[in-house]
C-alpha cells in the first residue's frame, strides 16, 4: 500500500485530459477526425479497443474490468464484458494504459497532437467494475482490493513513464502536478 501523501485517487473513474484543438489525424494517417462528445460503450469488446475510439474522436471510453488472480494468485485487472467469454490474457495495462503512455510520450507529453499538457475538455476512461458479476460466480474480491489494484497499476505506469511531463496528473496535500492523464 502506498503512503497516503502519494496516493493516486482513482475510484471507478479514470479521467484523462485530451485537448481537441481542431481536427486530429488518426494514428494511421488519412483524413482528420473531429473530436466528438461521444462515448465508446464496452470499448473492450470493439475490434480495435482504444485505438478505434481515439481515431473516431470519441472523448469517453468505457472499459469493463474484473479483478482476477493470475497463475501465482496475484490480482490482475482483466478486461471483458461477459464472464463466459473472458480471456485472462486481456489486461487493462497492455490494452489501454501502455498504448496511452506510448502515444503521450511520442507526442511530446500530449494525448493529441498540438494539444496542451492539460486540456480544455476532459476525455474519460470509465473503468466499470464487474465485481458483482464475478461474485455471482464465486470469485470474491472487495471494492478496496479493486481500488488498490487500479492504484498500483496506475503507479507502475507513472513510475515507468519516460516521456516528457507527467503521465498522470496528481493532487496531494493541496498541490496539483499536471500531467497528460488525470486519474
C-alpha positions as CSV (number, residue, x, y, z in Angstrom):
1,X,0.0,0.0,0.0
2,X,1.3,3.4,-0.9
3,X,1.6,6.2,1.7
4,X,-1.5,8.5,1.9
5,X,0.5,11.5,0.8
6,X,1.4,9.9,-2.5
7,X,-1.8,8.0,-3.4
8,X,-3.4,8.5,-6.7
9,X,-7.1,8.8,-6.2
10,X,-8.9,6.7,-8.8
11,X,-12.3,5.3,-7.7
12,X,-14.1,3.7,-10.6
13,X,-13.5,6.6,-12.9
14,X,-10.2,7.5,-14.6
15,X,-10.4,10.9,-16.3
16,X,-7.7,11.9,-18.6
17,X,-7.1,15.2,-20.2
18,X,-7.3,15.4,-24.0
19,X,-7.1,18.6,-25.9
20,X,-9.1,18.6,-29.0
21,X,-7.8,21.7,-30.7
22,X,-9.3,21.5,-34.2
23,X,-9.2,18.3,-36.2
24,X,-6.9,15.5,-35.4
25,X,-5.4,13.0,-37.9
26,X,-5.9,9.4,-36.9
27,X,-2.7,7.4,-36.0
28,X,-2.7,5.6,-39.4
29,X,-3.0,8.9,-41.4
30,X,-5.9,9.6,-43.5
31,X,-8.4,12.4,-43.2
32,X,-8.6,14.4,-40.0
33,X,-11.0,13.3,-37.3
34,X,-13.1,15.9,-35.5
35,X,-13.4,15.1,-31.8
36,X,-16.9,14.1,-30.7
37,X,-18.7,14.3,-27.4
38,X,-19.4,10.6,-27.9
39,X,-19.0,7.5,-25.8
40,X,-17.5,4.1,-26.6
41,X,-19.6,1.8,-24.6
42,X,-17.9,-1.5,-23.7
43,X,-14.9,-0.4,-25.6
44,X,-13.0,-3.6,-24.7
45,X,-15.4,-5.5,-26.9
46,X,-14.6,-3.5,-30.0
47,X,-12.4,-4.8,-32.8
48,X,-9.8,-2.2,-32.1
49,X,-10.2,-1.2,-28.4
50,X,-8.9,2.3,-27.6
51,X,-7.3,2.9,-31.0
52,X,-10.7,2.9,-32.7
53,X,-12.3,5.2,-30.1
54,X,-9.4,7.7,-30.3
55,X,-9.3,7.6,-34.1
56,X,-13.1,8.3,-34.1
57,X,-12.5,11.3,-31.9
58,X,-14.6,9.9,-29.0
59,X,-13.9,11.6,-25.7
60,X,-15.4,9.0,-23.4
61,X,-14.3,5.4,-23.3
62,X,-15.8,2.7,-21.1
63,X,-13.9,-0.5,-20.1
64,X,-15.3,-3.3,-18.1
65,X,-12.8,-4.8,-15.6
66,X,-12.7,-7.9,-13.5
67,X,-10.3,-8.4,-10.6
68,X,-9.0,-11.9,-11.0
69,X,-5.9,-13.8,-9.7
70,X,-3.2,-14.7,-12.1
71,X,-1.5,-18.1,-12.0
72,X,0.5,-17.1,-9.0
73,X,-2.6,-15.8,-7.2
74,X,-1.7,-12.1,-7.7
75,X,-4.6,-9.8,-8.6
76,X,-4.9,-8.6,-12.2
77,X,-7.3,-6.4,-14.0
78,X,-8.9,-8.4,-16.8
79,X,-11.0,-6.6,-19.3
80,X,-14.1,-8.0,-20.8
81,X,-17.9,-7.7,-20.7
82,X,-19.3,-11.2,-20.4
83,X,-17.9,-13.6,-17.8
84,X,-18.3,-16.6,-20.1
85,X,-16.1,-15.1,-22.8
86,X,-13.3,-13.6,-20.5
87,X,-9.8,-14.0,-21.8
88,X,-7.3,-13.8,-18.9
89,X,-4.6,-12.5,-21.2
90,X,-6.6,-9.3,-22.0
91,X,-5.3,-7.0,-19.3
92,X,-6.1,-3.3,-18.7
93,X,-2.4,-2.3,-18.6
94,X,-1.3,-3.7,-22.0
95,X,-4.7,-2.9,-23.7
96,X,-5.2,0.7,-22.5
97,X,-2.5,2.2,-20.3
98,X,0.5,1.1,-22.3
99,X,-0.8,2.4,-25.6
100,X,-1.9,5.7,-23.9
101,X,1.6,6.1,-22.3
102,X,3.3,5.4,-25.6
103,X,1.1,7.8,-27.5
104,X,1.6,10.5,-25.0
105,X,5.4,10.1,-24.9
106,X,5.6,10.1,-28.7
107,X,3.5,13.3,-28.9
108,X,5.6,15.4,-26.5
109,X,3.6,14.7,-23.4
110,X,0.2,15.2,-25.1
111,X,-2.6,12.8,-25.9
112,X,-3.4,14.6,-29.1
113,X,-1.0,16.4,-31.5
114,X,-0.8,20.1,-30.8
115,X,-2.7,19.9,-27.6
116,X,-1.6,21.4,-24.3
117,X,-0.4,19.2,-21.5
118,X,-3.8,19.6,-19.8
119,X,-6.7,20.3,-22.0
120,X,-9.8,22.4,-22.3
121,X,-12.1,19.4,-22.2
122,X,-11.5,16.1,-20.5
123,X,-11.8,12.7,-22.2
124,X,-12.9,10.0,-19.9
125,X,-11.7,6.4,-19.4
126,X,-14.5,4.9,-17.3
127,X,-13.5,1.7,-15.6
128,X,-16.6,-0.3,-15.0
129,X,-16.1,-2.7,-12.1
130,X,-17.6,-6.1,-12.7
131,X,-17.1,-7.3,-9.1
132,X,-20.8,-8.1,-8.6
133,X,-20.8,-10.3,-11.7
134,X,-17.7,-12.2,-10.7
135,X,-19.0,-12.6,-7.1
136,X,-22.1,-14.4,-8.5
137,X,-19.7,-16.9,-9.9
138,X,-17.9,-17.4,-6.6
139,X,-14.8,-15.3,-7.4
140,X,-14.7,-12.9,-4.5
141,X,-12.9,-9.6,-4.4
142,X,-13.7,-6.4,-2.4
143,X,-14.0,-2.9,-3.7
144,X,-10.9,-2.0,-1.7
145,X,-9.0,-4.7,-3.5
146,X,-10.2,-3.4,-6.8
147,X,-9.2,0.1,-5.9
148,X,-5.8,-1.0,-4.7
149,X,-5.2,-3.0,-7.9
150,X,-6.1,0.0,-10.1
151,X,-4.0,2.3,-8.0
152,X,-1.0,0.0,-8.1
153,X,-1.3,-0.4,-11.9
154,X,-1.5,3.4,-12.4
155,X,1.5,4.0,-10.2
156,X,3.5,1.3,-12.1
157,X,2.8,3.2,-15.4
158,X,3.6,6.6,-13.9
159,X,6.9,5.3,-12.5
160,X,7.9,3.6,-15.8
161,X,6.9,6.6,-17.9
162,X,10.0,8.2,-19.5
163,X,8.2,10.7,-21.8
164,X,8.1,14.5,-21.3
165,X,6.0,15.8,-18.5
166,X,4.0,13.6,-16.2
167,X,1.8,10.8,-17.4
168,X,-0.8,11.3,-14.7
169,X,-1.9,14.5,-13.0
170,X,-1.6,14.2,-9.3
171,X,-3.1,16.1,-6.3
172,X,-1.6,15.8,-2.9
173,X,-1.6,18.0,0.2
174,X,-3.1,20.9,-1.6
175,X,-0.8,20.8,-4.6
176,X,-1.5,19.7,-8.1
177,X,1.1,18.4,-10.6
178,X,-0.3,18.5,-14.1
179,X,0.0,15.5,-16.4
180,X,-1.5,14.3,-19.6
181,X,-3.9,11.9,-17.8
182,X,-5.9,12.8,-14.7
183,X,-6.5,9.8,-12.5
